[in-house]
Amino acid sequence: MSTVLAGAHIRVYIGELLLDEATSVSYNIDYGETEIYGIDSLYPQEIAATKMTTNGSITSLIIRGSGGLQNKSAIPLINSILQSPYVAIRIEDRQTSEVLFYCPQSKISNFSMTAQSGSTAKLSLNFKGIIPYGPGDIGF
């Protein structure tokens, strides 16, 4: 018996442009839940939402002549840094096109590039988002 390992069967979009070069993606949604205690209570009375946060990271290869993130309108030109754009980040299943994660208003908060001798150049970016949607929010 042989085992075949396959990579993640997803597509990553920044805006409406497919990020073909994506090699990994992760995101975190924190509902900001906190315990509320009564006076002199050892145990919480309830758990309540406070502030929700969404953030994540995407790693991709750097392809010659692609224009990088600026070509995808994901980051501003250096002379318009104060007008940093919101971009939609969408992750969907490659076979069914089911949307697994969608955040229509995200900003790339930082990015870095790594290149090693004898290897490909890699781009890592971190994003922060405003209201994330999952498959149940969008519908199947």
Secondary structure, 3 states (H helix, E strand, C coil): CCCCCCCCCEEEEECCEECCCEEEEEEEEECCEEEEECCCCCCEEEEEECCCEEEEEEEEECCCCCCHHHHCCCCCCHHHHHHCCCEEEEEEECCCCCEEEEEEEEEEEEEEEECCCCCCCEEEEEEEECCCECHHHHCC
